Amino acid sequence: VLEKLGDNEFVYNISRASGNLFYIHAYIRNMNELDTLVTFVRKTGKISELTVGIDRNMPSISIIDKQKLKNLDYLIVNS
């Protein structure tokens, strides 16, 4: 599931927290793309109750040169 979520063009980071909680960080160019992103996350992650938080600031990392990361990569980065 993490790989499928990470393949989305908007998603640039997925953080795993305790209690089986995931933070999916994505960058959208305008509010019209939000519905597309939320629908994708709900469907792919099989999430019935999804909470969306919005931050108007740009991500501090470069999302232009997106690399394919494996589950282990995300665990190492977020440790």
C-alpha positions in Angstrom: 0.0 0.0 0.0 2.8 2.4 0.8 4.4 1.9 -2.6 1.0 2.5 -4.3 0.5 5.7 -2.3 4.1 6.8 -3.0 3.6 6.4 -6.7 1.0 9.2 -6.8 2.4 12.4 -8.4 1.2 14.6 -5.5 2.7 12.5 -2.6 6.2 13.3 -1.5 6.5 11.7 1.9 4.6 9.1 4.0 5.3 9.0 7.8 4.3 6.1 10.0 3.4 6.9 13.6 2.3 4.7 16.5 -1.2 3.3 16.7 -1.1 2.4 13.0 -1.4 6.1 12.1 0.1 7.4 8.8 0.8 11.0 7.7 0.7 11.3 4.0 2.4 14.5 2.8 1.4 15.8 -0.6 1.8 18.9 -2.6 -1.1 20.1 -4.7 -0.9 23.2 -7.0 -4.5 24.3 -6.3 -7.6 23.3 -4.4 -9.1 21.6 -7.4 -6.5 18.8 -7.0 -7.5 18.1 -3.4 -10.5 16.0 -4.2 -8.5 13.9 -6.6 -5.8 13.3 -4.0 -8.3 12.5 -1.2 -10.2 10.1 -3.4 -6.9 8.3 -4.4 -5.7 8.0 -0.7 -9.1 6.7 0.5 -9.4 4.2 -2.3 -5.7 3.0 -2.3 -5.3 2.9 1.4 -8.8 1.6 2.0 -9.4 4.4 4.5 -13.0 5.1 5.4 -12.4 7.9 7.9 -9.7 10.2 6.6 -8.7 13.4 8.2 -7.2 16.1 6.0 -4.9 18.9 7.2 -3.8 21.8 5.0 -0.6 23.7 5.3 -0.2 26.7 2.9 3.6 26.5 3.1 5.7 24.9 0.3 7.5 21.7 1.3 11.2 22.4 2.3 12.4 19.5 0.2 12.7 19.3 -3.6 9.9 17.2 -5.0 11.0 17.7 -8.6 13.6 14.9 -8.6 11.3 12.3 -6.9 13.0 8.9 -6.4 11.3 5.6 -5.9 11.7 4.5 -2.3 11.0 1.2 -0.7 9.2 0.6 2.7 12.6 0.2 4.4 13.8 3.5 3.0 10.8 5.3 4.6 11.4 3.6 7.9 15.1 4.6 7.9 14.3 8.2 6.9 11.6 8.5 9.6 13.5 6.9 12.4 
